[in-house]
């Protein structure tokens, strides 16, 4: 993706990390997944977030976790 996956701005939800171009907090995706919901469930509830954003976020999180474990 050419633009950032997430953004933080004091003007959007008080600086809460959100998916770029939306007002959907990244934490909401994590809450869905933690609760046993699927990515499709999340996307259905938050149509402003694109599947590519979710996949890119999860891939970045995975890469950071693997790197920190090394």
N, C-alpha and C positions, 0 to 999 in steps of 0.2 A: 504494500500500500504506500502511496506517495505522501499521504498526510498522516499526522499522528493518529494512533488508535484511540487514545484517550486525551482529554484536555481537562485542565483545571483553571477556572476563572472565578474570581470573587463575585462576578456578576451573574454566574450561573450556579444556583444552589449553594451559594456561599463558599465556593471553591471545592466542592465535592468532585472527585474524579468522575467524569461522565464520558460516554462514547462520543467522539468528535461529531459535531453537527446535530447533537441531540441534547435532551435534558435527562437522559436515562443514566442513573449512576451505575458504575461498573459493579458496585456492591450488590445491586439487584440481580445481576446475572449470577454472581457467586451464591447468593441466597437461594435462587431457583435451583441451581445445581446441587447445592448442599441439601436441599429439601427433596431431592429425588426427581425433580422435573427435568425435562429434556431441553436441549437448545431450541428445538422447534416450539416447545411450550413458551419459552422466553420470547422468541421472535414473534409468536402470535400475539402475545400480550404487549409487546413493544415494537410495533411495525416500523418505527423510525430507525431502529438499529438494523444494520444489514448483517447477513450471515458472515460475510467476509470480515467484518469488524470483530465479531465474536471469535471466529477461528483465529484471526491474527492475534487477538488478545490472549487466547489460551495458549497459542504457540509461543508467544513472548514470555508468558508466565512459566511455561514448562522449561524454556531455555534458561531463564534466570534461576529456577530451582535446581536444574541439573548443574549449572555453572557454580552455584553456591555450595553444592554438595561435594565438589571436587577439591 
